[in-house]
Amino acid sequence: MEILEKYEYNLPEPITNQRFNEYIKDACKAAEIKSVESMTRTVGSKLVTGKVEKWSMPLSNWWTTAHQLVIKFGD
């Protein structure tokens, strides 16, 4: 309640998922999460495998899924 009162109940403008994803990646990069992982994805009907740095992988939908799994299975 103190925070709401401090800002006179004015909430910040919501951000887009794309901007939120950029913030997540910036935070991961700043935390030096730099190890390289192998990642396979489907492009058309083909499986494509490549290597990516971990900081570039998290997205908001990934965080939602991870959060739901923690709630479902506990930590």
Backbone as a chain_set.jsonl record, in Angstrom:
{"seq": "MEILEKYEYNLPEPITNQRFNEYIKDACKAAEIKSVESMTRTVGSKLVTGKVEKWSMPLSNWWTTAHQLVIKFGD", "coords": {"N": [[0.818, -1.195, 0.0], [2.011, 1.186, 0.681], [3.632, 1.847, -1.485], [1.756, 2.303, -3.523], [0.429, 4.489, -2.412], [2.556, 6.293, -2.3], [2.957, 6.901, -4.979], [0.576, 8.032, -5.586], [-1.47, 6.29, -6.375], [-1.127, 5.964, -9.104], [-0.401, 3.934, -11.685], [2.359, 2.587, -13.559], [2.697, 2.795, -17.165], [1.815, -0.098, -19.037], [4.192, -2.457, -20.412], [5.263, -3.792, -23.591], [5.335, -7.288, -24.586], [7.582, -7.791, -26.122], [9.367, -5.725, -25.352], [9.609, -6.392, -22.646], [10.863, -8.885, -22.893], [13.308, -8.005, -23.927], [14.304, -6.637, -21.681], [14.595, -8.796, -19.886], [16.583, -10.288, -21.201], [18.658, -8.391, -21.173], [19.119, -8.247, -18.402], [19.974, -10.871, -17.879], [22.273, -10.912, -19.43], [23.782, -8.922, -18.153], [24.157, -10.222, -15.756], [26.035, -11.941, -16.502], [25.467, -14.451, -17.669], [26.639, -16.547, -19.594], [27.219, -19.028, -20.707], [27.359, -21.477, -23.339], [24.811, -23.1, -25.094], [23.413, -25.947, -26.727], [20.847, -25.86, -29.078], [17.84, -27.011, -30.434], [15.524, -26.5, -32.978], [12.454, -26.345, -34.839], [12.28, -25.604, -38.21], [10.21, -24.895, -40.637], [9.788, -27.978, -42.023], [12.054, -29.096, -41.071], [14.561, -30.032, -38.674], [16.638, -27.887, -36.953], [19.773, -27.413, -35.596], [21.643, -25.478, -33.389], [24.096, -23.376, -31.757], [23.746, -21.357, -28.915], [24.15, -18.508, -26.762], [23.341, -18.59, -23.308], [22.164, -16.256, -22.185], [20.663, -15.182, -24.204], [18.417, -16.697, -24.502], [16.129, -16.735, -22.604], [12.679, -15.883, -22.473], [9.625, -14.059, -21.982], [7.419, -15.841, -22.039], [8.743, -18.193, -21.471], [9.546, -17.753, -18.827], [7.027, -17.64, -17.626], [6.141, -20.282, -18.006], [8.143, -21.656, -16.54], [7.625, -20.626, -13.983], [5.025, -21.616, -13.572], [5.58, -24.345, -13.505], [7.08, -24.533, -11.15], [5.133, -23.852, -9.297], [3.382, -25.982, -9.731], [4.929, -28.334, -9.231], [6.483, -27.71, -7.052], [9.433, -26.408, -5.356]], "CA": [[0.0, 0.0, 0.0], [2.869, 2.373, 0.742], [4.086, 2.195, -2.836], [0.615, 2.907, -4.219], [0.213, 5.823, -1.85], [3.68, 7.142, -2.682], [2.757, 7.343, -6.361], [-0.809, 8.502, -5.678], [-2.243, 5.249, -7.052], [-0.891, 5.996, -10.547], [0.428, 2.812, -12.094], [3.106, 2.863, -14.797], [2.138, 2.249, -18.401], [2.302, -1.458, -19.278], [5.155, -2.586, -21.503], [4.966, -4.891, -24.505], [6.096, -8.516, -24.346], [8.878, -7.648, -26.779], [10.214, -4.896, -24.491], [9.865, -7.184, -21.448], [11.876, -9.868, -23.281], [14.581, -7.287, -24.018], [14.758, -6.39, -20.313], [15.046, -10.079, -19.331], [17.868, -10.61, -21.828], [19.647, -7.444, -20.648], [19.438, -8.649, -17.031], [20.766, -12.105, -17.96], [23.582, -10.543, -19.976], [24.474, -8.199, -17.084], [24.525, -11.216, -14.748], [27.078, -12.741, -17.143], [25.011, -15.81, -17.957], [27.215, -16.596, -20.936], [27.551, -20.354, -21.216], [26.775, -21.781, -24.645], [23.957, -24.28, -25.089], [22.939, -26.433, -28.013], [19.397, -25.686, -29.13], [17.235, -27.544, -31.647], [14.186, -25.975, -33.229], [11.887, -26.739, -36.118], [12.128, -24.553, -39.21], [9.462, -25.612, -41.669], [9.695, -29.392, -41.656], [13.403, -29.551, -40.73], [15.128, -29.719, -37.364], [17.874, -27.122, -37.079], [20.49, -27.35, -34.327], [22.653, -24.428, -33.342], [24.6, -23.046, -30.42], [23.373, -20.005, -28.502], [24.508, -18.16, -25.39], [22.165, -18.699, -22.446], [21.514, -14.967, -21.927], [19.764, -14.824, -25.302], [17.321, -17.655, -24.589], [14.899, -16.527, -21.839], [11.609, -15.014, -22.961], [8.579, -13.95, -20.965], [6.617, -17.059, -21.979], [9.581, -19.18, -20.802], [9.447, -17.462, -17.392], [5.686, -18.04, -17.198], [6.146, -21.742, -17.937], [8.984, -22.047, -15.407], [6.892, -20.267, -12.772], [3.922, -22.555, -13.426], [6.135, -25.632, -13.106], [7.445, -24.444, -9.735], [3.88, -23.912, -8.539], [2.806, -27.313, -9.877], [5.754, -29.389, -8.664], [7.237, -27.247, -5.894], [10.853, -26.194, -5.663]], "C": [[0.861, 1.258, 0.0], [3.319, 2.814, -0.641], [2.959, 2.861, -3.611], [0.361, 4.319, -3.716], [1.316, 6.785, -2.274], [3.485, 7.712, -4.084], [1.308, 7.739, -6.647], [-1.679, 7.581, -6.529], [-2.152, 5.32, -8.575], [0.067, 4.87, -10.903], [1.176, 3.161, -13.372], [2.39, 2.26, -16.003], [2.667, 0.827, -18.588], [3.295, -1.479, -20.439], [4.761, -3.774, -22.377], [5.783, -6.121, -24.125], [7.487, -8.415, -24.955], [9.837, -6.833, -25.911], [10.581, -5.651, -23.219], [10.943, -8.229, -21.731], [13.251, -9.222, -23.388], [15.156, -7.034, -22.629], [15.291, -7.674, -19.668], [16.423, -10.429, -19.884], [18.971, -9.679, -21.332], [20.083, -7.836, -19.24], [20.304, -9.906, -17.025], [22.171, -11.817, -18.471], [24.411, -9.833, -18.903], [24.934, -9.151, -15.98], [25.581, -12.186, -15.27], [26.703, -14.212, -17.266], [25.401, -16.076, -19.406], [27.497, -17.993, -21.47], [26.788, -20.63, -22.511], [26.012, -23.094, -24.555], [23.61, -24.665, -26.516], [21.414, -26.353, -28.002], [18.886, -26.209, -30.466], [15.84, -26.963, -31.782], [13.741, -26.426, -34.604], [11.745, -25.514, -37.003], [11.477, -25.222, -40.41], [9.296, -27.05, -41.223], [11.048, -29.958, -41.233], [13.773, -29.168, -39.303], [16.466, -29.031, -37.579], [18.506, -27.02, -35.698], [21.565, -26.278, -34.419], [23.098, -24.2, -31.917], [24.26, -21.589, -30.123], [23.851, -19.766, -27.077], [23.236, -18.132, -24.55], [21.44, -17.372, -22.241], [20.488, -14.63, -23.001], [18.514, -15.693, -25.356], [16.055, -17.281, -23.818], [13.939, -15.542, -22.502], [10.505, -15.024, -21.922], [7.73, -15.212, -20.901], [7.401, -18.201, -21.338], [9.483, -18.995, -19.295], [8.088, -17.872, -16.857], [5.625, -19.547, -17.033], [6.957, -22.218, -16.744], [8.268, -21.777, -14.089], [5.755, -21.253, -12.525], [4.42, -23.926, -12.995], [6.528, -25.631, -11.639], [6.194, -24.534, -8.878], [3.325, -25.333, -8.562], [3.601, -28.372, -9.116], [6.503, -28.987, -7.401], [8.696, -27.072, -6.246], [11.745, -26.971, -4.778]], "O": [[0.498, 2.27, -0.6], [3.38, 4.008, -0.934], [3.177, 3.87, -4.282], [0.109, 5.232, -4.501], [1.052, 7.95, -2.572], [3.81, 8.871, -4.34], [0.875, 7.774, -7.798], [-2.518, 8.041, -7.303], [-3.02, 4.786, -9.266], [1.218, 4.864, -10.465], [0.684, 3.945, -14.184], [1.585, 1.338, -15.871], [3.842, 0.569, -18.328], [3.246, -0.632, -21.33], [4.014, -4.652, -21.946], [6.795, -6.016, -23.432], [8.459, -8.896, -24.374], [10.997, -7.213, -25.751], [11.719, -5.573, -22.756], [11.834, -8.44, -20.909], [14.25, -9.818, -22.987], [16.358, -7.196, -22.416], [16.315, -7.649, -18.985], [17.32, -10.819, -19.136], [20.095, -10.122, -21.096], [21.267, -7.77, -18.912], [21.26, -9.998, -16.254], [23.144, -12.407, -18.0], [25.602, -10.105, -18.756], [25.965, -8.925, -15.346], [25.972, -13.128, -14.581], [27.514, -15.1, -17.003], [24.611, -15.863, -20.326], [27.976, -18.126, -22.597], [25.71, -20.083, -22.74], [26.509, -24.077, -24.005], [23.524, -23.813, -27.401], [20.773, -26.736, -27.023], [19.441, -25.882, -31.515], [15.069, -26.937, -30.823], [14.555, -26.838, -35.431], [11.161, -24.509, -36.599], [12.107, -26.013, -41.112], [8.727, -27.315, -40.164], [11.181, -31.169, -41.055], [13.36, -28.127, -38.792], [17.323, -29.535, -38.304], [17.858, -26.592, -34.743], [22.297, -26.191, -35.406], [22.538, -24.77, -30.981], [24.456, -20.706, -30.958], [23.946, -20.699, -26.28], [22.182, -17.705, -25.02], [20.214, -17.36, -22.132], [19.547, -13.878, -22.746], [17.634, -15.447, -26.181], [14.964, -17.496, -24.348], [14.35, -14.504, -23.021], [10.46, -15.912, -21.071], [7.349, -15.627, -19.807], [6.805, -19.087, -20.725], [9.351, -19.973, -18.56], [7.996, -18.399, -15.748], [5.113, -20.041, -16.028], [6.509, -23.096, -16.008], [8.302, -22.607, -13.18], [5.544, -21.681, -11.39], [3.761, -24.603, -12.207], [6.328, -26.631, -10.949], [6.188, -25.212, -7.851], [2.853, -25.836, -7.542], [3.017, -29.213, -8.433], [7.1, -29.839, -6.744], [9.152, -27.525, -7.296], [12.966, -26.897, -4.912]]}, "num_chains": 1, "name": "protein.A"}
